[in-house]
Amino acid sequence: MSGCSCGSDDVRTAPGCTSDDECEPGETCVVALRRCIAERDLGPDEEPDATPPPPPPVDAGPDGPRRRDAGPGCIDMDGDGYGERCDLGPDCDDTDPSKNRGERCDGIDNDCDGEIDEIVMDVCMSCVPTCRAIGEPGPDGWDPRDDNSANVEVDSDDALTLRRIDARAYAMWIANSDEGTVSKIDSRTGRELARYPSARPDEDNGARPADEPCNFSSTGNCPSRTAVDQNFDAYVANRAFGNVGTVTKFAGRVSDCVDRDGDGMIETSTDANDDGVIDPDDPRELVGPDDECILWTAAVGGIGSVPRALAIGLATEVSPIGDVWVGTFADETVCQLDPYTGAPRTSCVRTVGLRPYGAAADRTGRVWFVNLGWEDATNRRVLASIDPVSFRVTFASDLPDSIPPGSYGIAIDGDDHLWVGGARAGTLLRYDISDDVWEQADIPAGGTLRGVAADETHVWAADSTRDSVWQVEIDTMRVVREWELPTVRGPIGAGVAFDGRIWAIGRASSSAARIDPVTEEILEVPTGLGPYSYSDFMGFGLNTFAEPFGRYHFTVEGCADGESRWETLRWSEERPPGTRIEAWVRTAPARVELQFEDWIGPFTMSPADLRAPPGPVPPGLYLQVEFRLYSEDSRVAPRVFDADVTGTCFLDGPG
């Protein structure tokens, strides 16, 4: 058979025939293909062409032939699902359905790279024409987006790896305790991006009115600690003295907010006049409890329980977001909440003898809670941890007699240390998790150390009496410098931003200070009234030291006719010590149904036999593969360079 395209050499750009009248004599217009086809005479010794004509596309729209479910605007000339703007990707030869991105074991250069069967000969379990290999990434490389990945990026070697500094992480979440709001501030510029009520009251959560000020005894939600999860969404614990305390979740991105009124728009706080400060009297800038970026508010404990300590746990095999851990001060309990709904995971756990005041997760998944040592100068029981699986409470050794008692804020570093601000005694404490040993830094007398934070080399402690921030070397515990703040007063919180600069939150001055350790410049900006945040309010500790985690998924299509049986997954990688790569898969008969299927995995070694444990992976037209990248050390990361998936088409159905 031979063919033309109605006078054009390029069937992709030709206008296309619609009737036989547009073809040359002896040719017939195949409307589905928009091509003129002529049958040639066969000689006495010739056999008919054994190559079947390409199947007609299912849906021919105004943009040309388009295969059903191939994506809006997909131009697929040969009906194989690949083409310009198609979901499966571009087609290397859109005139031949045997040539696209997938290589088959059929003696044909299916992916147009000049080599024949180069992948499938290696990875197909049985080298038959029905075995197909699909390589990732495609010609455009890995493509991390909000809808297919989290915390990953493509490096200079075109490899998929963990993202160290995520653009969404450039926000700090400050609880304005006195006015019952939470400010979202850009840590790079100091500009306030949004301000939200700290609770969205309803009949179920029992929160106080959103606009009620805090009197620290009977009115107001009185927000305090904030935490940021692996998706850079934020949470705040509302102490609500004398009332029911709550936890509220906020979306870090507008795309994750919820259009509750169904008007097709997201009503949320924004800096409408672009002056860098939210005006609480402007309804465009402070929307109120109906703000659609407030995702949920959940009650924690009973009346007077006072939720204070707040931290996010590690991601799990079934969820890229860790659970929410909150400690109620008055009840001496710890509660675990679902990060997506706020619902309790199980009954709260008692921590008798330790009143939770701050919290942080370590790299093993344990969540540590610090006791308040401000009120009791004799209490030497400073730390306790909770195992997220067994819920067993384990107390650290008591503070030795050689170290003055007193504890307040808590932070974790990259060397398995917990740091505690010794508020009453003006000390900075270091606890070695592995050895169960306490030490203290030599801080000059006269200060009140509260909130603490750690970067890769230093720990930073806010001194609310001296209006300063102490910089201490992690390895030696040597004081490097005391940073005196120009006008910020009563700094309670300290936090490390992803750009390496340090923030201090001044409760007495309702302002915050940014310290640049390189240029030594200090920037001061206003906040809401009475800010009280001193926890991991930018998510740096969790996403850098606890266990950096990232994920990326892609979807491949099997055979449209018959049954697709998936056989192998092979990937090339670089896996430094302390890192790991997991592959998870799921199948479905339709692309839109993948999201409802359970992940199967982990497959940890390449090549992975999808027919063996933790499989077998069931047949399905669509296969989705997700790579999950982990690191125990923020200084190294695993990398995935490429991947191949193979499967076999059984045209007659199951055998």
ZAMARGU-4260 file (C-alpha; in steps of 0.2 Angstrom, whole numbers, plus 5000, padded with zeros to 4 digits):
<rodrens>
0) 5000/5000/5000 | 5005/5018/4997 | 4998/5034/5002 | 4998/5053/5000 | 4991/5067/5010
5) 4981/5076/4997 | 4996/5085/4989 | 5006/5088/5005 | 5022/5078/5010 | 5018/5080/5029
10) 5002/5072/5035 | 5002/5081/5051 | 5001/5098/5043 | 4991/5094/5028 | 4973/5100/5027
15) 4967/5082/5025 | 4955/5074/5013 | 4936/5073/5016 | 4930/5064/5000 | 4937/5054/4986
20) 4936/5070/4975 | 4951/5077/4984 | 4962/5062/4979 | 4972/5058/4964 | 4965/5046/4951
25) 4965/5028/4958 | 4966/5034/4976 | 4952/5033/4990 | 4950/5045/5004 | 4951/5037/5021
30) 4941/5050/5031 | 4946/5044/5048 | 4965/5046/5044 | 4962/5061/5032 | 4973/5052/5020
35) 4972/5047/5001 | 4976/5028/5000 | 4980/5019/4983 | 4980/5000/4981 | 4995/4995/4970
40) 4994/4980/4959 | 5003/4964/4966 | 5015/4954/4955 | 5013/4936/4953 | 5025/4931/4967
45) 5021/4945/4979 | 5011/4943/4995 | 4999/4957/5001 | 5007/4969/5014 | 5007/4960/5031
50) 5007/4976/5040 | 4990/4981/5045 | 4984/4999/5042 | 4984/5010/5058 | 4968/5009/5068
55) 4957/5024/5066 | 4957/5036/5080 | 4942/5035/5091 | 4937/5054/5091 | 4941/5066/5077
60) 4938/5084/5083 | 4941/5101/5076 | 4960/5099/5080 | 4962/5083/5070 | 4961/5065/5075
65) 4961/5063/5094 | 4960/5047/5104 | 4948/5046/5118 | 4955/5051/5135 | 4971/5057/5126
70) 4970/5075/5133 | 4962/5091/5127 | 4969/5097/5110 | 4978/5080/5107 | 4983/5079/5089
75) 4986/5060/5086 | 4987/5056/5067 | 4990/5037/5068 | 4978/5034/5083 | 4991/5026/5095
80) 4988/5039/5109 | 5004/5048/5106 | 5005/5065/5098 | 5006/5084/5100 | 4998/5089/5116
85) 4993/5071/5121 | 4993/5065/5138 | 5005/5051/5134 | 5017/5062/5126 | 5024/5066/5109
90) 5025/5054/5094 | 5041/5051/5086 | 5032/5046/5070 | 5014/5051/5069 | 5011/5042/5053
95) 5015/5024/5060 | 5006/5018/5075 | 5020/5005/5079 | 5032/5020/5082 | 5029/5031/5097
100) 5038/5031/5114 | 5036/5013/5119 | 5049/5000/5112 | 5042/4983/5108 | 5051/4967/5105
105) 5046/4966/5087 | 5061/4970/5076 | 5055/4988/5074 | 5063/5004/5080 | 5047/5009/5089
110) 5055/5024/5098 | 5063/5031/5083 | 5081/5032/5091 | 5090/5022/5078 | 5091/5006/5088
115) 5079/4991/5088 | 5073/4982/5103 | 5087/4990/5113 | 5077/4990/5130 | 5065/4976/5129
120) 5078/4963/5124 | 5086/4967/5142 | 5070/4969/5153 | 5056/4959/5145 | 5053/4943/5154
125) 5049/4935/5137 | 5054/4944/5121 | 5038/4943/5110 | 5030/4956/5100 | 5016/4958/5114
130) 5030/4963/5127 | 5031/4982/5127 | 5044/4993/5136 | 5040/5011/5141 | 5054/5023/5146
135) 5053/5038/5157 | 5056/5052/5157 | 5051/5056/5139 | 5060/5068/5127 | 5056/5083/5138
140) 5063/5076/5154 | 5056/5074/5171 | 5042/5086/5174 | 5038/5089/5193 | 5022/5099/5195
145) 5010/5102/5210 | 4999/5088/5204 | 5012/5074/5202 | 5025/5078/5214 | 5031/5085/5231
150) 5048/5092/5237 | 5058/5085/5221 | 5067/5094/5208 | 5077/5090/5192 | 5096/5094/5195
155) 5109/5099/5183 | 5112/5081/5177 | 5093/5079/5173 | 5091/5067/5187 | 5076/5068/5199
160) 5081/5072/5217 | 5075/5079/5233 | 5072/5098/5233 | 5081/5107/5247 | 5073/5124/5246
165) 5055/5124/5241 | 5047/5140/5235 | 5032/5136/5246 | 5043/5135/5261 | 5047/5154/5261
170) 5033/5158/5273 | 5033/5159/5291 | 5017/5157/5301 | 5016/5168/5317 | 5002/5166/5330
175) 4996/5183/5335 | 4990/5178/5352 | 4982/5193/5359 | 4971/5196/5343 | 4967/5178/5339
180) 4975/5178/5322 | 4989/5169/5312 | 5000/5180/5300 | 5008/5172/5285 | 5024/5182/5281
185) 5037/5180/5267 | 5053/5175/5275 | 5063/5183/5260 | 5055/5200/5261 | 5047/5202/5277
190) 5030/5206/5269 | 5014/5200/5276 | 5005/5189/5263 | 4989/5185/5273 | 4981/5185/5290
195) 4968/5172/5296 | 4958/5170/5311 | 4966/5156/5322 | 4950/5146/5322 | 4934/5143/5312
200) 4921/5140/5325 | 4907/5128/5323 | 4895/5117/5334 | 4907/5103/5333 | 4924/5111/5338
205) 4917/5123/5351 | 4930/5136/5347 | 4928/5154/5354 | 4922/5168/5342 | 4935/5172/5329
210) 4936/5190/5333 | 4937/5188/5352 | 4953/5195/5360 | 4962/5184/5372 | 4962/5188/5390
215) 4972/5173/5395 | 4958/5167/5407 | 4941/5165/5399 | 4939/5174/5382 | 4948/5171/5365
220) 4956/5157/5356 | 4973/5163/5361 | 4984/5154/5348 | 5002/5150/5351 | 5013/5137/5343
225) 5013/5134/5325 | 5019/5120/5314 | 5022/5117/5296 | 5020/5100/5287 | 5029/5091/5272
230) 5017/5100/5260 | 5021/5117/5269 | 5003/5118/5275 | 5002/5126/5292 | 4994/5122/5309
235) 4991/5132/5325 | 4987/5126/5343 | 4973/5137/5351 | 4975/5137/5370 | 4958/5145/5373
240) 4961/5146/5392 | 4945/5141/5402 | 4937/5135/5386 | 4939/5120/5373 | 4956/5121/5365
245) 4958/5118/5346 | 4970/5115/5332 | 4967/5124/5315 | 4975/5120/5298 | 4979/5132/5284
250) 4982/5129/5266 | 5000/5135/5261 | 4995/5137/5243 | 4979/5145/5236 | 4977/5130/5225
255) 4974/5119/5240 | 4961/5130/5247 | 4942/5124/5247 | 4929/5134/5237 | 4916/5130/5251
260) 4902/5142/5243 | 4904/5135/5226 | 4906/5151/5217 | 4921/5146/5207 | 4933/5158/5217
265) 4943/5157/5233 | 4939/5170/5245 | 4955/5172/5256 | 4966/5185/5264 | 4977/5195/5253
270) 4988/5211/5253 | 4975/5220/5242 | 4984/5237/5243 | 5002/5229/5241 | 5009/5238/5256
275) 5017/5223/5264 | 5005/5223/5279 | 4988/5216/5281 | 4975/5228/5287 | 4963/5220/5299
280) 4949/5233/5296 | 4949/5229/5277 | 4938/5214/5273 | 4948/5211/5257 | 4963/5209/5267
285) 4956/5200/5283 | 4941/5189/5276 | 4937/5182/5293 | 4932/5164/5298 | 4924/5161/5281
290) 4942/5162/5273 | 4942/5147/5261 | 4961/5144/5265 | 4956/5139/5283 | 4954/5120/5280
295) 4948/5114/5297 | 4947/5117/5315 | 4946/5102/5327 | 4943/5102/5346 | 4957/5094/5357
300) 4954/5089/5375 | 4940/5096/5386 | 4937/5113/5394 | 4953/5120/5401 | 4965/5107/5393
305) 4976/5120/5385 | 4984/5113/5369 | 5001/5120/5368 | 5014/5108/5361 | 5013/5106/5342
310) 5023/5096/5330 | 5021/5086/5313 | 5027/5068/5313 | 5036/5060/5299 | 5028/5055/5282
315) 5022/5037/5281 | 5021/5023/5268 | 5002/5028/5265 | 5003/5047/5267 | 5016/5060/5262
320) 5010/5071/5276 | 5014/5066/5294 | 5001/5066/5308 | 4998/5081/5319 | 5004/5079/5337
325) 4997/5090/5350 | 5001/5091/5369 | 4988/5097/5381 | 4996/5106/5395 | 4983/5105/5409
330) 4978/5087/5406 | 4996/5080/5403 | 4991/5071/5387 | 4997/5070/5369 | 4984/5068/5355
335) 4987/5062/5337 | 4976/5070/5323 | 4974/5066/5305 | 4982/5080/5295 | 4968/5079/5282
340) 4953/5080/5293 | 4959/5084/5310 | 4950/5069/5317 | 4959/5060/5331 | 4968/5044/5326
345) 4966/5036/5343 | 4963/5040/5361 | 4975/5053/5369 | 4990/5046/5378 | 4994/5052/5396
350) 5011/5060/5400 | 5009/5060/5419 | 5024/5070/5427 | 5027/5080/5411 | 5016/5094/5405
355) 5019/5096/5386 | 5025/5113/5382 | 5034/5111/5365 | 5037/5097/5353 | 5048/5090/5339
360) 5049/5074/5329 | 5066/5065/5327 | 5072/5055/5312 | 5066/5039/5319 | 5048/5045/5320
365) 5047/5048/5338 | 5039/5064/5344 | 5048/5073/5359 | 5039/5084/5371 | 5047/5096/5383
370) 5041/5100/5400 | 5038/5117/5406 | 5052/5121/5418 | 5048/5140/5420 | 5036/5138/5435
375) 5044/5124/5445 | 5063/5127/5449 | 5065/5109/5456 | 5057/5099/5441 | 5071/5090/5432
380) 5060/5079/5421 | 5063/5089/5405 | 5059/5077/5390 | 5048/5063/5385 | 5046/5054/5368
385) 5031/5045/5361 | 5033/5030/5349 | 5020/5033/5334 | 5017/5015/5333 | 5016/5008/5350
390) 5011/5025/5358 | 5023/5021/5372 | 5029/5035/5382 | 5048/5035/5387 | 5056/5048/5398
395) 5073/5055/5395 | 5085/5055/5410 | 5082/5068/5422 | 5092/5084/5421 | 5108/5081/5431
400) 5111/5091/5447 | 5126/5100/5439 | 5114/5109/5427 | 5102/5123/5433 | 5084/5117/5430
405) 5072/5127/5419 | 5065/5122/5401 | 5055/5131/5388 | 5057/5129/5369 | 5063/5114/5359
410) 5072/5111/5342 | 5081/5096/5334 | 5097/5097/5324 | 5105/5086/5311 | 5116/5077/5323
415) 5103/5068/5334 | 5103/5082/5347 | 5088/5090/5355 | 5090/5108/5361 | 5080/5116/5375
420) 5079/5134/5380 | 5082/5135/5399 | 5071/5150/5402 | 5072/5151/5421 | 5091/5148/5423
425) 5096/5157/5407 | 5104/5141/5400 | 5104/5132/5383 | 5103/5114/5385 | 5108/5100/5373
430) 5102/5082/5374 | 5110/5068/5365 | 5096/5056/5360 | 5107/5041/5356 | 5117/5042/5372
435) 5104/5049/5384 | 5116/5063/5390 | 5113/5081/5395 | 5125/5096/5392 | 5124/5114/5393
440) 5131/5129/5383 | 5140/5142/5393 | 5128/5157/5390 | 5132/5173/5400 | 5121/5176/5415
445) 5106/5188/5415 | 5096/5181/5400 | 5080/5171/5398 | 5081/5159/5384 | 5065/5153/5377
450) 5063/5148/5358 | 5077/5139/5350 | 5080/5133/5332 | 5095/5124/5323 | 5102/5125/5306
455) 5116/5114/5299 | 5130/5121/5310 | 5122/5133/5323 | 5108/5134/5336 | 5099/5150/5338
460) 5091/5155/5355 | 5079/5169/5358 | 5083/5179/5374 | 5067/5188/5380 | 5076/5198/5394
465) 5091/5204/5384 | 5081/5207/5368 | 5094/5197/5358 | 5097/5181/5349 | 5112/5169/5354
470) 5121/5160/5340 | 5130/5144/5347 | 5140/5132/5338 | 5132/5114/5337 | 5148/5104/5338
475) 5157/5113/5352 | 5143/5122/5361 | 5153/5138/5360 | 5145/5155/5359 | 5148/5163/5343
480) 5139/5179/5345 | 5125/5188/5354 | 5114/5197/5341 | 5106/5212/5349 | 5090/5218/5341
485) 5087/5236/5337 | 5069/5238/5342 | 5061/5221/5343 | 5057/5218/5361 | 5054/5202/5371
490) 5059/5190/5358 | 5051/5173/5362 | 5053/5163/5346 | 5068/5159/5335 | 5067/5151/5318
495) 5078/5146/5303 | 5072/5151/5286 | 5076/5140/5270 | 5087/5154/5264 | 5098/5153/5279
500) 5092/5169/5288 | 5086/5169/5306 | 5070/5176/5312 | 5066/5181/5330 | 5048/5185/5335
505) 5045/5199/5348 | 5030/5197/5358 | 5032/5214/5368 | 5034/5224/5352 | 5022/5215/5341
510) 5036/5213/5328 | 5049/5202/5321 | 5067/5203/5316 | 5077/5195/5302 | 5095/5192/5305
515) 5107/5189/5290 | 5122/5180/5297 | 5132/5184/5281 | 5129/5202/5278 | 5125/5205/5297
520) 5110/5215/5292 | 5094/5215/5303 | 5077/5219/5296 | 5062/5222/5307 | 5044/5221/5302
525) 5027/5222/5311 | 5016/5207/5315 | 4999/5206/5323 | 4996/5209/5341 | 5006/5199/5354
530) 5015/5186/5343 | 5019/5170/5353 | 5026/5158/5340 | 5043/5150/5345 | 5041/5132/5338
535) 5046/5126/5320 | 5035/5140/5312 | 5044/5138/5295 | 5045/5119/5294 | 5064/5119/5293
540) 5067/5107/5307 | 5055/5094/5301 | 5059/5095/5282 | 5078/5096/5284 | 5083/5086/5299
545) 5069/5074/5304 | 5068/5065/5287 | 5068/5074/5270 | 5055/5066/5259 | 5050/5069/5241
550) 5039/5060/5229 | 5035/5059/5210 | 5023/5049/5200 | 5020/5046/5181 | 5007/5036/5172
555) 5009/5024/5157 | 4996/5015/5146 | 4996/4997/5141 | 4987/4989/5127 | 4970/4996/5122
560) 4964/4979/5117 | 4965/4963/5128 | 4973/4963/5145 | 4989/4972/5150 | 5000/4962/5162
565) 5014/4972/5170 | 5030/4963/5173 | 5045/4973/5177 | 5050/4991/5183 | 5069/4995/5181
570) 5077/5012/5186 | 5095/5019/5186 | 5099/5028/5202 | 5112/5035/5214 | 5109/5031/5232
575) 5121/5039/5244 | 5123/5031/5262 | 5108/5037/5273 | 5096/5038/5258 | 5084/5027/5250
580) 5072/5025/5235 | 5056/5016/5235 | 5045/5013/5220 | 5026/5011/5223 | 5013/5006/5209
585) 4995/5004/5206 | 4984/5000/5191 | 4966/5004/5185 | 4956/5001/5169 | 4954/5020/5167
590) 4966/5035/5171 | 4954/5044/5182 | 4951/5028/5193 | 4970/5027/5198 | 4967/5039/5212
595) 4955/5027/5221 | 4967/5012/5220 | 4979/5007/5234 | 4998/5009/5231 | 5007/4992/5231
600) 5025/4992/5237 | 5038/4996/5242 | 5049/4989/5228 | 5067/4994/5233 | 5078/4986/5221
605) 5080/4988/5202 | 5074/4978/5192 | 5058/4975/5202 | 5048/4960/5197 | 5030/4967/5198
610) 5023/4949/5198 | 5032/4945/5214 | 5030/4952/5232 | 5025/4965/5238 | 5015/4962/5222
615) 5008/4954/5212 | 5002/4970/5203 | 4985/4966/5195 | 4982/4969/5176 | 4976/4986/5171
620) 4976/4997/5156 | 4985/5011/5166 | 5000/5009/5177 | 5005/5023/5189 | 5022/5023/5196
625) 5028/5033/5211 | 5046/5036/5216 | 5048/5041/5235 | 5065/5048/5240 | 5071/5049/5257
630) 5087/5055/5266 | 5092/5054/5284 | 5105/5068/5281 | 5100/5085/5273 | 5117/5086/5265
635) 5114/5071/5253 | 5100/5065/5242 | 5096/5050/5231 | 5094/5053/5213 | 5084/5044/5199
640) 5090/5046/5181 | 5077/5036/5171 | 5065/5021/5172 | 5058/5008/5161 | 5042/4999/5163
645) 5038/4983/5154 | 5021/4973/5151 | 5013/4961/5140 | 4997/4962/5130 | 4986/4947/5130
650) 4974/4950/5116 | 4963/4935/5120 | 4961/4940/5138 | 4967/4930/5153 | 4975/4914/5149
</rodrens>
